[in-house]
Amino acid sequence: MEIDYQVISVFTDQNRAFKGNPSAVVVTEKLLSEGEMQEIAKRLHQPATTFLAKMADEGRYAIRWFAPDAAIGLCGHGTAAATAYLGTKKRQDSAFTFVYADGLIHGKLNADQTVSISTASIKVVEELPEIPEAIVEGLGIPLLSMYRTANKYIILVKSETDLRRMVPDFERLKDCAVFGYAITAQGEEVDFVSRTLVPHTVQKEDHATGSSHAMLVPFWAERLGKKHMLSLQFSERGGAFACALEEDGLVVLTGAFLMEESGKLSL
């Protein structure tokens, strides 16, 4: 059995030399088994491999995401890559609905050849009374506060400068059981900036993270009193987002994309 794949980098910014976050996209008649999807993701070795299977309703697809080492519950950049793939390769549609275990994500290929995804906002549940010592020491910069959400945590820091100069000690960070967090500050040239760390995974730092922005957009919208914002994610590749918080609570993330390698994989 052979499967086709296409790697697409999303939330790119050519002017800043930001390469965005790559995801391989695989479309099959029906979703493969979890074992097969995990094996494909391991072999393709992208931050995420996105699996799609067309459903009966027009423009609706079942979606799953896998990192090389584990399934991903929610992957915004993989959904953006799927939208770019379907919108450019299939051509008959520009808007899509993706069905995953916890709900729906909508994707759209825009006239300017950017992609937008809309997903439910992820809100802060509580502020932690204190930040775990392993995180304080592992990040090595002044931390203002830490917040729990239903997804990752949010860690607020004083400045973009601190965030840029942060050199995480991942071995020390692994001493804390918290899976992942978006570290964020108000931006100097944009509304907010961030980095996303997942110390317990192979990748450790993500490049441009849609699920983190589903938390960060409502977080910063409240603080800045704005519904439309621009953000940057600092990483080895870098990511750029145009963000909106809709009246119904949906977060809309828009960004550029770039088609990378394509090929076939034998199972």
Phi and psi in degrees as a GROMACS rama.xvg file:
@    title "Ramachandran Plot"
@    xaxis  label "Phi"
@    yaxis  label "Psi"
@TYPE xy
-114.624  140.291  GLU-2
-121.33  143.204  ILE-3
-89.5469  145.721  ASP-4
-139.121  154.127  TYR-5
-134.957  125.618  GLN-6
-92.3292  129.522  VAL-7
-130.878  129.732  ILE-8
-96.1839  132.987  SER-9
-124.278  159.759  VAL-10
62.0631  41.8469  PHE-11
-82.7884  165.067  THR-12
-151.395  100.831  ASP-13
-62.1239  -37.2529  GLN-14
-65.1768  -31.3191  ASN-15
-97.449  1.63999  ARG-16
60.6654  32.5946  ALA-17
-86.5472  124.952  PHE-18
-90.2838  -6.42961  LYS-19
71.0652  -165.416  GLY-20
-114.531  123.317  ASN-21
-87.2972  145.529  PRO-22
-139.518  135.982  SER-23
-79.8683  140.62  ALA-24
-116.613  128.895  VAL-25
-126.424  125.082  VAL-26
-113.821  126.061  VAL-27
-129.902  164.153  THR-28
-61.6793  -39.8628  GLU-29
-139.576  155.895  LYS-30
-60.477  137.825  LEU-31
-72.5273  171.47  LEU-32
-67.9607  158.819  SER-33
-58.9397  -39.7331  GLU-34
-62.4203  -41.4187  GLY-35
-67.0791  -42.9943  GLU-36
-64.0645  -40.5011  MET-37
-64.8859  -39.5005  GLN-38
-65.2053  -41.6396  GLU-39
-63.8012  -45.0636  ILE-40
-61.3335  -39.0129  ALA-41
-63.6364  -42.4772  LYS-42
-73.0058  -37.3822  ARG-43
-74.8275  -28.5802  LEU-44
53.4377  47.1403  HIS-45
-100.159  161.739  GLN-46
-53.3411  -33.434  PRO-47
-148.938  144.597  ALA-48
-115.402  127.165  THR-49
-104.697  125.789  THR-50
-108.302  132.724  PHE-51
-126.684  144.892  LEU-52
-141.101  127.217  ALA-53
-66.3169  137.659  LYS-54
-101.373  176.851  MET-55
-65.6742  -39.3113  ALA-56
-73.6852  140.534  ASP-57
-60.6964  132.685  GLU-58
75.8252  9.70841  GLY-59
-111.525  133.413  ARG-60
-133.772  138.813  TYR-61
-74.5958  140.073  ALA-62
-134.937  140.864  ILE-63
-140.116  153.54  ARG-64
-130.877  139.437  TRP-65
-135.86  131.851  PHE-66
-81.5137  170.856  ALA-67
-59.4142  -24.5145  PRO-68
-113.271  -7.29565  ASP-69
-170.817  160.85  ALA-70
-68.5873  152.547  ALA-71
-113.668  128.929  ILE-72
-69.3858  -40.8001  GLY-73
-146.024  125.569  LEU-74
-133.863  102.078  CYS-75
-68.2991  -43.1944  GLY-76
-70.1021  -31.4045  HIS-77
-65.5364  -36.2259  GLY-78
-69.0274  -39.2458  THR-79
-63.4149  -39.8073  ALA-80
-64.265  -40.8465  ALA-81
-61.7927  -40.2299  ALA-82
-63.6983  -44.5014  THR-83
-62.4136  -41.7339  ALA-84
-63.6754  -51.4477  TYR-85
-65.5444  -40.4423  LEU-86
-68.3029  -32.5156  GLY-87
-94.3932  -33.2449  THR-88
-87.9167  -39.6806  LYS-89
-84.9038  -37.4218  LYS-90
67.8991  -24.5988  ARG-91
-76.6798  -16.042  GLN-92
-127.654  157.486  ASP-93
-126.34  -9.45342  SER-94
-126.758  138.852  ALA-95
-139.753  152.635  PHE-96
-118.584  128.004  THR-97
-111.197  129.034  PHE-98
-106.149  121.499  VAL-99
-129.84  -178.51  TYR-100
-57.9393  -34.376  ALA-101
-104.054  6.6069  ASP-102
148.691  -144.121  GLY-103
-125.556  146.712  LEU-104
-128.067  136.307  ILE-105
-104.831  140.365  HIS-106
-128.929  149.029  GLY-107
-146.093  133.167  LYS-108
-87.4363  121.184  LEU-109
-87.949  162.508  ASN-110
-61.6477  -27.6483  ALA-111
-88.0788  12.7427  ASP-112
65.6552  30.0841  GLN-113
-101.058  168.963  THR-114
-119.764  149.29  VAL-115
-126.436  140.17  SER-116
-123.701  145.793  ILE-117
-125.709  132.85  SER-118
-145.203  162.6  THR-119
-63.6737  139.501  ALA-120
-69.9534  149.363  SER-121
-111.218  115.373  ILE-122
-100.222  156.532  LYS-123
-65.2966  133.175  VAL-124
-90.355  -43.6757  VAL-125
-162.862  155.67  GLU-126
-90.5508  133.684  GLU-127
-71.4741  140.441  LEU-128
-65.3078  -29.0102  PRO-129
-151.612  154.225  GLU-130
-88.8235  132.258  ILE-131
-53.2736  138.738  PRO-132
-58.9909  -38.0749  GLU-133
-62.113  -34.6892  ALA-134
-74.1188  -42.3741  ILE-135
-57.0773  -48.4961  VAL-136
-73.9905  -36.3443  GLU-137
-71.1441  -30.6737  GLY-138
-84.6361  -35.4656  LEU-139
71.537  18.7216  GLY-140
-131.179  161.531  ILE-141
-63.6347  129.374  PRO-142
-111.843  133.251  LEU-143
-88.2603  -43.6836  LEU-144
-166.282  164.065  SER-145
-138.581  138.273  MET-146
-129.441  140.996  TYR-147
-96.0701  138.671  ARG-148
-127.05  -178.917  THR-149
-75.8871  -7.67196  ALA-150
-112.98  -112.975  ASN-151
-87.1838  -179.665  LYS-152
-93.8895  160.526  TYR-153
-114.165  131.537  ILE-154
-119.771  121.227  ILE-155
-94.1295  130.623  LEU-156
-120.939  168.916  VAL-157
-70.1366  -40.3752  LYS-158
-151.526  159.213  SER-159
-60.2326  -36.8839  GLU-160
-59.7229  -45.1824  THR-161
-60.4825  -43.2915  ASP-162
-63.7037  -41.5805  LEU-163
-64.8539  -38.2476  ARG-164
-86.1012  -4.71695  ARG-165
-62.3562  128.839  MET-166
-121.084  93.2731  VAL-167
-63.7702  141.419  PRO-168
-96.4677  94.1132  ASP-169
-68.3538  -28.9408  PHE-170
-65.6247  -41.0621  GLU-171
-69.8879  -38.71  ARG-172
-63.1002  -31.2277  LEU-173
-68.8393  -12.8169  LYS-174
-70.3816  -14.9481  ASP-175
-101.997  136.584  CYS-176
-74.5629  -11.4408  ALA-177
-58.4399  130.005  VAL-178
-70.2796  -47.2539  PHE-179
-163.133  162.623  GLY-180
-155.796  149.407  TYR-181
-101.106  118.447  ALA-182
-94.6091  130.633  ILE-183
-143.105  154.703  THR-184
-148.825  160.319  ALA-185
-65.2183  140.966  GLN-186
-84.9068  160.165  GLY-187
-87.6375  -41.2785  GLU-188
-108.898  -19.0961  GLU-189
-124.621  179.508  VAL-190
-69.8495  -45.3704  ASP-191
-149.71  159.381  PHE-192
-129.373  161.233  VAL-193
-158.535  166.618  SER-194
-139.196  146.408  ARG-195
-119.496  121.663  THR-196
-113.897  138.439  LEU-197
-134.082  77.762  VAL-198
-61.561  -24.7447  PRO-199
-87.9617  3.25013  HIS-200
-106.794  170.961  THR-201
-63.3333  -40.6088  VAL-202
-73.2095  -38.9346  GLN-203
73.5706  -45.4204  LYS-204
-131.419  130.201  GLU-205
-88.4832  155.633  ASP-206
-84.3634  -50.7003  HIS-207
-153.403  108.618  ALA-208
-113.715  110.934  THR-209
-66.4052  -42.0924  GLY-210
-64.2753  -34.9425  SER-211
-64.077  -38.5718  SER-212
-71.3792  -23.9043  HIS-213
-64.3098  -24.3332  ALA-214
-87.9693  -44.4767  MET-215
-71.014  -31.7936  LEU-216
-63.2349  -52.5796  VAL-217
-65.4323  -33.125  PRO-218
-58.969  -49.4706  PHE-219
-80.9325  -28.6011  TRP-220
-58.5013  -41.3638  ALA-221
-67.2008  -42.2555  GLU-222
-73.4977  -36.0559  ARG-223
-95.1651  -12.6002  LEU-224
66.5083  36.1595  GLY-225
-130.706  145.704  LYS-226
-101.219  -20.1694  LYS-227
-122.048  126.639  HIS-228
-143.423  159.442  MET-229
-113.115  142.273  LEU-230
-140.583  156.795  SER-231
-125.8  142.435  LEU-232
-113.624  120.814  GLN-233
-86.5829  129.876  PHE-234
-164.908  -176.308  SER-235
-58.3759  -35.4017  GLU-236
-101.417  -35.2411  ARG-237
83.1488  146.179  GLY-238
-140.17  149.265  GLY-239
-130.901  132.264  ALA-240
-131.252  136.121  PHE-241
-99.0861  124.402  ALA-242
-119.22  145.405  CYS-243
-142.734  142.412  ALA-244
-110.202  112.433  LEU-245
-78.4373  163.404  GLU-246
-61.8861  -30.7781  GLU-247
-84.5737  6.8248  ASP-248
90.8101  -2.37601  GLY-249
-73.8785  142.493  LEU-250
-99.4114  128.184  VAL-251
-112.661  125.381  VAL-252
-118.41  128.25  LEU-253
-124.658  140.246  THR-254
-163.764  168.663  GLY-255
-83.6751  165.296  ALA-256
-144.412  163.449  PHE-257
-140.626  127.301  LEU-258
-72.9147  129.247  MET-259
-108.459  -141.076  GLU-260
-71.1552  153.777  GLU-261
-134.444  161.995  SER-262
178.441  -168.497  GLY-263
-122.941  149.245  LYS-264
-130.729  130.12  LEU-265
-90.0682  133.021  SER-266
